[in-house]
Every structure is written in C-alpha cells, then in structure tokens.
Amino acid sequence: MNEMLLKSKYVKAEEGETVMVVGTPVRFILESKDSGGQISIWENRVPVGMGVPPHTHAHDDEIFFVQRGSFEVQVGEATYLANPGDLVFMPRNVPHSYRNAGDIEAVILAMATPAGKEEFFREFSRVDLSAGMDEAVEVAGRHGIASV
C-alpha cells in the first residue's frame, strides 16, 4: 500500500487564499492538497440577507460551524437558526440552503469531505453572472452541485 505522507499545517488568522464568490469572500484554510484529499476547510463571510438557494452535492458532505452572526439553514425538511457555536451537518444528495438571518456580517467555518471544494470556488469565482446563469449551472454541474 502506497500512502501519501502528510505534513502538519499551521494557518494563522486571515492567512490563506481568498476568492470572491457572488460577492462574498471565501478564504481557503485547508485544501485537498494539505489533507490527502480527505477534507477541505474554508471560511465564508456572508453579508446580511445573502446566502445560497437550495442545492445538492453529489460528491461531498458539508459541515457548517457558525463563528459569528445567525444563519437560517435548511437541510431536507428541517430548518435551523444556527448561532455562534452551532454546527449543521449537510449530507450529500440532501437539498440544503442557507442565508444570513441576522443584522451583521455572519461568518461560518465550513468543511467538506472528501476534499476538493476549493476547486469549485476558484472556478465559480470567475463566472460572469451578468451574462446569465448558463455558465454558473455548467460549472456547478462539473463539481456535482445541482439546483433544486
């Protein structure tokens, strides 16, 4: 068995590549290359009222750990109001969405397993949404993400 030898990684606050995804900064903290493909971790700063519409992931499970503010999170038939310190697990193939339900910029520490979500964010950050949604749908589809 040929196992990849992983090295430890230390990331200081505010370090890591940041891309803008639909007007929100996404900062990569731990990438696939750092974890042998096991987990991706990123920070997402979400303006008041912003979020993402219902969608599914075919390839990964997601976890949100709220750092600041409040998020309304829908997972399947359940709706949660997640506050600092709260965690929400969203299994693959289960529709989910979220939005900042508070009155300040909200922050989540998000994780995906297996890793690789950073590649979706990098590619999606280059999509020109003013030209319509076709390219956005195509990029999402290549990464196993589908609107519901």
Residue pairs with C-beta under 8 A, 6 or more apart in sequence:
4 36
6 34
6 35
6 36
9 30
9 34
11 29
11 30
14 27
16 27
16 28
16 29
16 43
17 27
17 28
18 25
18 26
18 27
18 28
19 25
19 26
19 28
19 121
19 122
19 125
20 26
20 125
21 121
21 124
21 125
22 50
22 124
22 129
23 47
23 50
24 44
24 45
24 46
24 47
24 50
25 44
25 45
26 42
26 43
26 44
26 121
26 125
27 42
27 43
27 44
27 45
28 40
28 41
28 42
28 118
28 121
29 41
29 42
29 43
29 109
30 39
30 40
30 41
31 40
31 115
31 118
32 40
32 114
32 115
32 116
32 118
32 119
35 115
37 114
37 115
37 116
38 113
38 114
38 115
39 111
39 112
39 113
39 114
39 115
40 111
40 112
40 113
40 115
40 116
40 117
40 118
41 109
41 110
41 111
42 109
42 110
42 111
42 117
42 118
42 121
43 67
43 107
43 108
43 109
43 110
44 107
44 108
44 110
45 105
45 106
45 107
46 69
46 71
46 98
46 99
46 100
46 105
46 106
46 107
46 108
47 100
47 105
48 100
48 102
48 103
48 104
48 105
48 106
49 99
49 100
50 99
50 100
51 71
51 72
51 97
51 98
51 99
51 100
52 97
52 98
52 99
53 97
53 147
53 148
54 74
54 95
54 96
54 97
54 147
54 148
55 95
55 96
55 97
55 140
55 145
55 146
55 147
55 148
56 92
56 93
56 94
56 95
56 96
56 145
56 146
56 148
57 90
57 92
57 93
57 112
57 144
57 145
58 92
58 93
58 144
58 145
58 146
59 92
59 114
59 116
59 143
59 144
60 92
60 112
60 113
60 114
60 115
60 116
60 117
60 144
61 89
61 90
61 91
61 92
61 112
61 113
62 89
62 90
62 96
62 110
62 111
62 112
62 117
63 87
63 88
63 89
63 90
63 110
63 111
63 112
63 113
64 71
64 73
64 82
64 87
64 88
64 90
64 98
64 108
64 109
64 110
65 86
65 87
65 108
65 109
65 110
65 111
66 82
66 83
66 84
66 85
66 86
66 87
66 88
66 106
66 107
66 108
67 84
67 107
67 108
67 109
68 84
68 104
68 105
68 106
68 107
69 83
69 84
69 100
69 102
69 104
69 105
69 106
69 107
70 81
70 82
70 83
70 100
70 101
70 102
70 106
71 81
71 82
71 88
71 98
71 99
71 100
71 101
71 102
71 106
71 108
72 79
72 80
72 81
72 82
72 98
72 99
72 101
73 79
73 80
73 81
73 82
73 88
73 90
73 96
73 97
73 98
74 80
74 95
74 96
74 97
74 98
75 88
75 89
75 90
75 94
75 95
75 96
76 94
76 95
76 96
80 86
80 88
81 101
82 88
90 96
95 148
100 106
116 143
117 143
119 143
120 139
120 140
120 143
120 145
123 139
123 142
123 143
124 136
124 139
124 140
127 135
127 136
127 139
128 135
129 136
137 147
140 146
140 147
